[in-house]
Amino acid sequence: MIKNMLLSAAAGAMLLGGATVAMAATGEFDNMCAMGLALDKEVETDCSVNAEYDGKTYCFGNEKAKEIFMKNPEKNLEKAEAAYSRKHEDNM
């Protein structure tokens, strides 16, 4: 009986974990950290830390990156767009 309870708990935890990942947002720049791009670095994220600006969702590697980006989103977005374009011009 204990074995069945442990298996059920483990299965539930895996399902919950999968649901959490599925609920993460999808953002601009292929989910790369917008602040990272503003600093000319590519940082992949799962977009669990995100913010909306001007009707679009931007992803961040952590809360600190989001905080810094949102202090001056226009300027940082300009830098991020330029870096993303440079790094991905072959794919456009």
VOMI-684376 format. One record per residue: residue in three letters; chain; x, y, z of N, C-alpha, C in turn. Coordinates in Angstrom, 1 decimal. Each point is the difference from the previous one (the first is absolute). Example, Ala and Ser with C-alpha at 12.3 -4.5 7.8 and 13.67 -1.06 7.14 Angstrom:
BEGIN
<r Ala	c A	neast 13.2	nnorth -5.7	nup 7.8	caeast -0.9	canorth 1.2	caup 0.0	ceast 0.9	cnorth 1.2	cup 0.0>
<r Ser	c A	neast -0.4	nnorth 1.1	nup -0.7	caeast 0.9	canorth 1.1	caup 0.0	ceast -0.8	cnorth 1.1	cup 0.8>
END
This chain:
BEGIN
<r Met	c A	neast 0.8	nnorth -1.2	nup 0.0	caeast -0.8	canorth 1.2	caup 0.0	ceast 0.9	cnorth 1.3	cup 0.0>
<r Ile	c A	neast 1.0	nnorth 0.0	nup 0.8	caeast 0.9	canorth 1.1	caup 0.0	ceast 0.7	cnorth 0.2	cup -1.3>
<r Lys	c A	neast 0.3	nnorth -1.1	nup -0.7	caeast 0.7	canorth 0.1	caup -1.3	ceast -1.0	cnorth 0.7	cup -1.0>
<r Asn	c A	neast -1.3	nnorth -0.4	nup 0.0	caeast -1.0	canorth 0.6	caup -0.9	ceast -0.1	cnorth 1.5	cup 0.3>
<r Met	c A	neast 0.0	nnorth 0.4	nup 1.3	caeast -0.1	canorth 1.4	caup 0.4	ceast 1.2	cnorth 0.8	cup -0.5>
<r Leu	c A	neast 1.2	nnorth -0.6	nup 0.1	caeast 1.2	canorth 0.7	caup -0.5	ceast 0.0	cnorth 0.1	cup -1.5>
<r Leu	c A	neast -0.5	nnorth -1.0	nup -0.7	caeast 0.0	canorth 0.0	caup -1.4	ceast -1.0	cnorth 1.1	cup -0.5>
<r Ser	c A	neast -1.2	nnorth 0.1	nup 0.7	caeast -1.0	canorth 1.0	caup -0.3	ceast 0.5	cnorth 1.4	cup 0.2>
<r Ala	c A	neast 0.7	nnorth 0.2	nup 1.1	caeast 0.6	canorth 1.3	caup 0.4	ceast 1.0	cnorth 0.4	cup -1.1>
<r Ala	c A	neast 0.9	nnorth -1.0	nup -0.4	caeast 1.0	canorth 0.3	caup -1.0	ceast -0.6	cnorth 0.4	cup -1.3>
<r Ala	c A	neast -1.0	nnorth -0.8	nup -0.4	caeast -0.7	canorth 0.3	caup -1.3	ceast -0.7	cnorth 1.4	cup 0.1>
<r Gly	c A	neast -0.6	nnorth 0.3	nup 1.1	caeast -0.6	canorth 1.3	caup 0.1	ceast 1.0	cnorth 1.1	cup 0.0>
<r Ala	c A	neast 1.1	nnorth -0.1	nup 0.6	caeast 1.1	canorth 1.0	caup 0.0	ceast 0.5	cnorth 0.2	cup -1.5>
<r Met	c A	neast 0.1	nnorth -1.1	nup -0.7	caeast 0.5	canorth 0.2	caup -1.4	ceast -1.0	cnorth 0.7	cup -0.8>
<r Leu	c A	neast -1.3	nnorth -0.3	nup 0.1	caeast -1.0	canorth 0.6	caup -0.7	ceast -0.1	cnorth 1.5	cup 0.3>
<r Leu	c A	neast 0.1	nnorth 0.3	nup 1.3	caeast 0.0	canorth 1.4	caup 0.4	ceast 1.2	cnorth 0.8	cup -0.6>
<r Gly	c A	neast 1.2	nnorth -0.6	nup 0.1	caeast 1.2	canorth 0.6	caup -0.6	ceast -0.2	cnorth 0.2	cup -1.5>
<r Gly	c A	neast -0.6	nnorth -0.9	nup -0.7	caeast -0.2	canorth 0.2	caup -1.4	ceast -1.0	cnorth 1.1	cup -0.3>
<r Ala	c A	neast -1.0	nnorth 0.1	nup 0.8	caeast -1.0	canorth 1.0	caup -0.2	ceast 0.6	cnorth 1.4	cup 0.3>
<r Thr	c A	neast 0.9	nnorth 0.1	nup 0.9	caeast 0.7	canorth 1.2	caup 0.3	ceast 0.8	cnorth 0.5	cup -1.2>
<r Val	c A	neast 0.7	nnorth -0.9	nup -0.6	caeast 0.8	canorth 0.4	caup -1.2	ceast -0.9	cnorth 0.4	cup -1.1>
<r Ala	c A	neast -1.1	nnorth -0.7	nup -0.2	caeast -0.9	canorth 0.3	caup -1.1	ceast -0.7	cnorth 1.3	cup 0.2>
<r Met	c A	neast -0.1	nnorth 0.5	nup 1.3	caeast -0.6	canorth 1.3	caup 0.2	ceast 0.9	cnorth 1.2	cup -0.1>
<r Ala	c A	neast 1.3	nnorth -0.3	nup -0.2	caeast 1.0	canorth 1.1	caup -0.1	ceast -0.4	cnorth 0.8	cup -1.3>
<r Ala	c A	neast 0.3	nnorth 1.3	nup 0.1	caeast -0.4	canorth 0.9	caup -1.1	ceast 0.9	cnorth -0.3	cup -1.2>
<r Thr	c A	neast -0.4	nnorth 0.5	nup -1.2	caeast 0.8	canorth 0.0	caup -1.2	ceast 0.3	cnorth 1.5	cup -0.3>
<r Gly	c A	neast 1.3	nnorth 0.3	nup -0.2	caeast 0.3	canorth 1.4	caup -0.1	ceast 0.8	cnorth 0.3	cup -1.3>
<r Glu	c A	neast 0.3	nnorth 1.3	nup -0.2	caeast 0.7	canorth 0.5	caup -1.1	ceast 1.4	cnorth -0.6	cup 0.0>
<r Phe	c A	neast 0.8	nnorth 0.2	nup -1.0	caeast 1.4	canorth -0.4	caup -0.1	ceast 0.2	cnorth -1.5	cup 0.2>
<r Asp	c A	neast -1.0	nnorth -0.9	nup -0.4	caeast 0.1	canorth -1.4	caup 0.2	ceast 0.2	cnorth -0.4	cup 1.5>
<r Asn	c A	neast -0.6	nnorth 0.8	nup 0.9	caeast 0.1	canorth -0.3	caup 1.4	ceast 1.3	cnorth 0.3	cup 0.6>
<r Met	c A	neast 0.9	nnorth 0.7	nup -0.7	caeast 1.3	canorth 0.4	caup 0.6	ceast -0.2	cnorth 1.1	cup 0.9>
<r Cys	c A	neast 0.9	nnorth 0.2	nup 1.0	caeast -0.1	canorth 1.0	caup 1.0	ceast 0.2	cnorth 1.4	cup -0.7>
<r Ala	c A	neast -1.0	nnorth 0.8	nup 0.1	caeast 0.1	canorth 1.3	caup -0.7	ceast 1.1	cnorth 0.9	cup 0.6>
<r Met	c A	neast 0.2	nnorth -0.1	nup 1.3	caeast 1.1	canorth 0.8	caup 0.6	ceast 1.4	cnorth -0.5	cup -0.4>
<r Gly	c A	neast 0.1	nnorth -1.3	nup -0.1	caeast 1.2	canorth -0.7	caup -0.5	ceast 0.3	cnorth 0.6	cup -1.4>
<r Leu	c A	neast -1.0	nnorth 0.0	nup -0.9	caeast 0.2	canorth 0.5	caup -1.4	ceast 0.4	cnorth 1.5	cup 0.1>
<r Ala	c A	neast -0.6	nnorth 0.8	nup 0.9	caeast 0.3	canorth 1.4	caup 0.1	ceast 1.5	cnorth 0.1	cup 0.3>
<r Leu	c A	neast 0.6	nnorth -1.0	nup 0.7	caeast 1.4	canorth 0.0	caup 0.4	ceast 0.8	cnorth -0.8	cup -1.1>
<r Asp	c A	neast -0.6	nnorth -0.3	nup -1.1	caeast 0.6	canorth -0.7	caup -1.1	ceast 0.4	cnorth -1.5	cup 0.3>
<r Lys	c A	neast -0.8	nnorth -0.6	nup 0.9	caeast 0.2	canorth -1.4	caup 0.3	ceast -1.3	cnorth -0.8	cup -0.2>
<r Glu	c A	neast 0.2	nnorth -1.2	nup -0.4	caeast -1.2	canorth -0.9	caup -0.3	ceast -0.2	cnorth -0.9	cup 1.3>
<r Val	c A	neast -1.1	nnorth 0.2	nup 0.7	caeast -0.3	canorth -0.8	caup 1.1	ceast -1.3	cnorth -0.6	cup -0.2>
<r Glu	c A	neast -0.1	nnorth -1.4	nup -0.2	caeast -1.2	canorth -0.6	caup -0.2	ceast -0.8	cnorth -0.1	cup 1.3>
<r Thr	c A	neast -1.3	nnorth 0.1	nup -0.1	caeast -0.9	canorth -0.1	caup 1.2	ceast -1.2	cnorth -0.9	cup -0.2>
<r Asp	c A	neast -0.7	nnorth -0.3	nup 1.0	caeast -1.2	canorth -0.8	caup -0.1	ceast -1.2	cnorth 1.0	cup 0.0>
<r Cys	c A	neast 0.3	nnorth 1.3	nup 0.1	caeast -0.9	canorth 1.1	caup 0.0	ceast -1.0	cnorth 0.0	cup 1.3>
<r Ser	c A	neast 0.5	nnorth -0.7	nup 1.0	caeast -0.8	canorth 0.0	caup 1.2	ceast 0.1	cnorth 1.4	cup 0.7>
<r Val	c A	neast 1.1	nnorth 0.7	nup -0.2	caeast 0.1	canorth 1.4	caup 0.5	ceast -0.2	cnorth 0.8	cup -1.3>
<r Asn	c A	neast -1.1	nnorth 0.8	nup 0.0	caeast -0.3	canorth 0.8	caup -1.2	ceast -0.7	cnorth 1.3	cup 0.4>
<r Ala	c A	neast -0.1	nnorth 0.9	nup -1.0	caeast -0.7	canorth 1.2	caup 0.2	ceast -0.7	cnorth 0.4	cup -1.3>
<r Glu	c A	neast -1.1	nnorth 0.7	nup 0.1	caeast -0.6	canorth 0.5	caup -1.2	ceast 0.4	cnorth 1.5	cup -0.2>
<r Tyr	c A	neast 0.3	nnorth 0.3	nup -1.2	caeast 0.3	canorth 1.4	caup -0.3	ceast -0.5	cnorth 0.3	cup -1.4>
<r Asp	c A	neast -0.8	nnorth 1.0	nup -0.2	caeast -0.5	canorth 0.5	caup -1.2	ceast -0.7	cnorth -1.2	cup -0.8>
<r Gly	c A	neast -0.7	nnorth -0.8	nup 0.8	caeast -0.9	canorth -1.1	caup -0.5	ceast 0.8	cnorth -1.2	cup -0.4>
<r Lys	c A	neast 1.3	nnorth -0.1	nup 0.3	caeast 0.8	canorth -1.2	caup -0.3	ceast 0.6	cnorth -0.5	cup 1.3>
<r Thr	c A	neast 0.2	nnorth -1.3	nup 0.0	caeast 0.6	canorth -0.7	caup 1.2	ceast 1.5	cnorth -0.2	cup -0.2>
<r Tyr	c A	neast 0.8	nnorth 0.4	nup 1.0	caeast 1.4	canorth -0.1	caup 0.0	ceast 0.4	cnorth -0.9	cup 1.1>
<r Cys	c A	neast 1.0	nnorth -0.9	nup -0.3	caeast 0.5	canorth -1.0	caup 1.0	ceast 1.3	cnorth 0.5	cup 0.6>
<r Phe	c A	neast 0.2	nnorth -0.5	nup 1.2	caeast 1.2	canorth 0.3	caup 0.8	ceast 0.6	cnorth -1.2	cup 0.6>
<r Gly	c A	neast 1.3	nnorth 0.0	nup 0.2	caeast 0.7	canorth -1.1	caup 0.7	ceast -0.3	cnorth 0.0	cup 1.5>
<r Asn	c A	neast -0.3	nnorth 1.1	nup 0.6	caeast -0.3	canorth 0.1	caup 1.4	ceast -0.7	cnorth 1.3	cup 0.3>
<r Glu	c A	neast -0.4	nnorth 0.2	nup 1.2	caeast -0.8	canorth 1.2	caup 0.4	ceast 0.9	cnorth 1.2	cup 0.0>
<r Lys	c A	neast 1.3	nnorth -0.1	nup 0.3	caeast 0.9	canorth 1.2	caup -0.1	ceast 0.1	cnorth 0.5	cup -1.4>
<r Ala	c A	neast 0.1	nnorth -0.9	nup -1.0	caeast 0.1	canorth 0.4	caup -1.4	ceast -1.2	cnorth 0.7	cup -0.4>
<r Lys	c A	neast -1.2	nnorth -0.5	nup 0.4	caeast -1.3	canorth 0.6	caup -0.3	ceast 0.0	cnorth 1.4	cup 0.6>
<r Glu	c A	neast 0.4	nnorth 0.1	nup 1.3	caeast -0.1	canorth 1.3	caup 0.7	ceast 0.9	cnorth 1.1	cup -0.7>
<r Ile	c A	neast 1.2	nnorth -0.4	nup -0.4	caeast 0.9	canorth 0.9	caup -0.7	ceast -0.6	cnorth 0.4	cup -1.3>
<r Phe	c A	neast -0.5	nnorth -0.9	nup -0.8	caeast -0.5	canorth 0.2	caup -1.3	ceast -1.2	cnorth 1.0	cup 0.1>
<r Met	c A	neast -0.9	nnorth -0.2	nup 1.0	caeast -1.2	canorth 0.8	caup 0.1	ceast 0.3	cnorth 1.4	cup 0.5>
<r Lys	c A	neast 1.2	nnorth 0.3	nup 0.5	caeast 0.3	canorth 1.4	caup 0.4	ceast 0.1	cnorth 0.9	cup -1.2>
<r Asn	c A	neast 0.4	nnorth -0.5	nup -1.1	caeast 0.0	canorth 0.8	caup -1.2	ceast -0.3	cnorth -1.0	cup -1.2>
<r Pro	c A	neast -1.2	nnorth -0.4	nup -0.1	caeast -0.4	canorth -1.0	caup -1.1	ceast 0.2	cnorth 0.5	cup -1.4>
<r Glu	c A	neast -0.2	nnorth 1.2	nup -0.3	caeast 0.2	canorth 0.5	caup -1.4	ceast 1.4	cnorth -0.1	cup -0.4>
<r Lys	c A	neast 0.9	nnorth 0.5	nup 0.8	caeast 1.5	canorth -0.1	caup -0.3	ceast 0.4	cnorth -1.4	cup -0.1>
<r Asn	c A	neast -0.3	nnorth -0.8	nup 1.0	caeast 0.4	canorth -1.4	caup 0.1	ceast -0.6	cnorth -0.8	cup -1.2>
<r Leu	c A	neast -1.2	nnorth 0.2	nup -0.4	caeast -0.6	canorth -0.7	caup -1.1	ceast 0.7	cnorth 0.3	cup -1.3>
<r Glu	c A	neast 0.3	nnorth 1.3	nup -0.2	caeast 0.8	canorth 0.4	caup -1.1	ceast 1.3	cnorth -0.8	cup -0.2>
<r Lys	c A	neast 0.7	nnorth -0.1	nup 1.1	caeast 1.3	canorth -0.7	caup 0.0	ceast -0.3	cnorth -1.5	cup -0.2>
<r Ala	c A	neast -1.0	nnorth -0.6	nup 0.6	caeast -0.3	canorth -1.4	caup -0.1	ceast -0.4	cnorth -0.3	cup -1.5>
<r Glu	c A	neast -0.8	nnorth 0.8	nup -0.6	caeast -0.4	canorth -0.2	caup -1.4	ceast 1.2	cnorth 0.0	cup -0.9>
<r Ala	c A	neast 0.9	nnorth 1.0	nup 0.2	caeast 1.2	canorth 0.1	caup -0.8	ceast 0.8	cnorth -1.3	cup 0.1>
<r Ala	c A	neast 0.2	nnorth -0.4	nup 1.2	caeast 0.9	canorth -1.2	caup 0.3	ceast -0.7	cnorth -1.2	cup -0.6>
<r Tyr	c A	neast -1.3	nnorth -0.2	nup 0.2	caeast -0.7	canorth -1.1	caup -0.6	ceast 0.1	cnorth 0.0	cup -1.5>
<r Ser	c A	neast -0.2	nnorth 1.1	nup -0.6	caeast 0.1	canorth 0.1	caup -1.5	ceast 1.4	cnorth -0.4	cup -0.5>
<r Arg	c A	neast 1.0	nnorth 0.5	nup 0.7	caeast 1.4	canorth -0.3	caup -0.4	ceast 0.3	cnorth -1.5	cup 0.1>
<r Lys	c A	neast -0.4	nnorth -0.6	nup 1.1	caeast 0.3	canorth -1.4	caup 0.2	ceast -0.9	cnorth -0.9	cup -0.8>
<r His	c A	neast -1.1	nnorth 0.4	nup -0.5	caeast -0.9	canorth -0.9	caup -0.7	ceast -0.3	cnorth 0.5	cup -1.4>
<r Glu	c A	neast 0.8	nnorth 0.9	nup -0.6	caeast -0.3	canorth 0.5	caup -1.3	ceast 0.1	cnorth -1.1	cup -1.1>
<r Asp	c A	neast 0.8	nnorth -1.1	nup 0.2	caeast 0.0	canorth -1.1	caup -0.9	ceast -1.3	cnorth -0.7	cup 0.0>
<r Asn	c A	neast -0.7	nnorth 0.0	nup 1.1	caeast -1.3	canorth -0.8	caup 0.1	ceast -1.2	cnorth 0.9	cup -0.5>
<r Met	c A	neast 0.2	nnorth 1.2	nup -0.3	caeast -1.1	canorth 0.9	caup -0.4	ceast -0.2	cnorth 0.0	cup -1.4>
END
